[in-house]
């Protein structure tokens, strides 16, 4: 005689995708879109304000201009993101803030670090390296292709290049 778990698994397997979606929709917790957008805006804005503060620090303490302070600012934001990811803090912030933590530099660093941490048991090359660059590869290719296309458009329109 099948137990209740086997019966429910059998019922799920015989369900059509439409039936499953309707049942899942009924049990899905309601989401407050305005609240989620506000949290994402606040956290994303806070990350940007922190970045601006770091850039101002480099400009005032090390007497850098905006362009010179940009690279060390990005490096510090990446370092902070990786440290917070390693301690599990960034993921908790992301669960609360949602898309707000997807600010490009910190979100990408979090994704790379998470992949590395998740697959570290598989070894440095096949685990950490391969998993990190599954994500990074697509982003780097997209960025390179997009920059190439924008460069061609700029060249055709005669924009920039006047050094």
Order of alpha helices (4+ residues) and beta strands (2+ residues): alpha-alpha-alpha-alpha-alpha-alpha-alpha
